[in-house]
Amino acid sequence: MTEYMPEGFLYGTAENLSCIGSVQALTESMRSRKILEATCIVCDSRHNLIVDLPCMRGIIPREEGALGIAEGRTKDIALISRVNKPVCFIVTDIARDENGIYAVLSRRAAQQMCTDEYISSLTPGDIIPARVTHMEQFGCFVDIGCGIPSLIPIDLISVSRISHPSDRFHVGQDINVIIKSFESDRVCLSHKELLGTWEQNAAMFEQGETVMGIVRSVEDYGVFVELAPNLAGLAEPRDDVLVNHRASVYIKAIIPEKMKIKLIIVNSFDNDYHNNELNYFIDSGHIHSWIYSPESCFKRVETVFNYL
């Protein structure tokens, strides 16, 4: 359902550009209730969104700016933050005032269609596309369709622990997410299950190799170094390493039955480089459960996606 993708996916398509390019095309799109996209150029003092259409002015009245705005469940920052970004909408009217004709648009109606026809059909374990919108210390907010927000808690972003979602993502990044559960009118997401099991990640490395890693935690008993988003190893304590330092590490041992990788830090250095490209082992479809731990390991680490 391409019309229910995160905002910005439709923006540059030939079909969308054709539909917003003329009064006739906008009128036909209004009749068919087609979801379109264009850039919001102003949020005025009354929090109406002014949309840049090639053929006329476009206005999204405040109460039509997002689901929950009129009822007070959604804050006005959801409107203010759309300036200079694509917004989705349905054309609801072609009107005229002293300045000429203009299109009356509804983003709320597009989001309601997305909820009714797409999101309501999803079940826990479904894998869907999303786009990163903003990040807080506690997690990453994403658009799961037509600007509808959802949250990936920081502890569900990857198995390897991070201090902030920006260690893993950047704003505007297109990622995949998995539906974890539904709570009231909220969709709860996870991400770590898509990044591979311990064995899948460990298979990318060999004992005796020296590779690059990222220091994620410095403890009294050792230093945890991330080799991949879902794989970290433990090196002996050192005083000269800090969290988020890059490190060259020698792989001393790989022990599946204990789910451990023993490392020796060769050197480390401060570097603000972030590689946010993700290697997905699963990127579509549906999973009922996911077992991270190797079969030979006494400890079982599993996620089960139950539809309640």
HELIX and SHEET records of a PDB file:
HELIX    1   1 THR A    2  TYR A    4  5                                   3    
HELIX    2   2 ALA A   14  CYS A   19  1                                   6    
HELIX    3   3 VAL A   23  SER A   32  1                                  10    
HELIX    4   4 ARG A   62  GLU A   64  5                                   3    
HELIX    5   5 ILE A   77  ILE A   80  1                                   4    
HELIX    6   6 ARG A  107  GLU A  117  1                                  11    
HELIX    7   7 ILE A  119  SER A  121  5                                   3    
HELIX    8   8 ILE A  154  LEU A  156  5                                   3    
HELIX    9   9 PRO A  165  ASP A  167  5                                   3    
HELIX   10  10 LYS A  192  LEU A  195  5                                   4    
HELIX   11  11 TRP A  198  ALA A  202  1                                   5    
HELIX   12  12 PRO A  256  LYS A  258  5                                   3    
SHEET    1   A 6 LEU A  36  CYS A  43  0                                        
SHEET    2   A 6 LEU A  49  ASP A  52 -1                                        
SHEET    3   A 6 ARG A  57  ILE A  60 -1                                        
SHEET    4   A 6 GLY A 100  SER A 106  1                                        
SHEET    5   A 6 PRO A  86  ASP A  97 -1                                        
SHEET    6   A 6 LEU A  36  CYS A  43 -1                                        
SHEET    1   B 5 PRO A 149  PRO A 153  0                                        
SHEET    2   B 5 GLY A 139  ASP A 143 -1                                        
SHEET    3   B 5 ILE A 127  GLU A 136 -1                                        
SHEET    4   B 5 ASP A 174  GLU A 183 -1                                        
SHEET    5   B 5 ARG A 186  SER A 190 -1                                        
SHEET    1   C 6 THR A 210  GLU A 219  0                                        
SHEET    2   C 6 GLY A 222  ALA A 228 -1                                        
SHEET    3   C 6 LEU A 231  ALA A 235 -1                                        
SHEET    4   C 6 LYS A 260  PHE A 269  1                                        
SHEET    5   C 6 ARG A 246  ILE A 255 -1                                        
SHEET    6   C 6 THR A 210  GLU A 219 -1                                        
SHEET    1   D 2 SER A 289  ILE A 291  0                                        
SHEET    2   D 2 GLU A 302  VAL A 304 -1                                        
END                                                                             
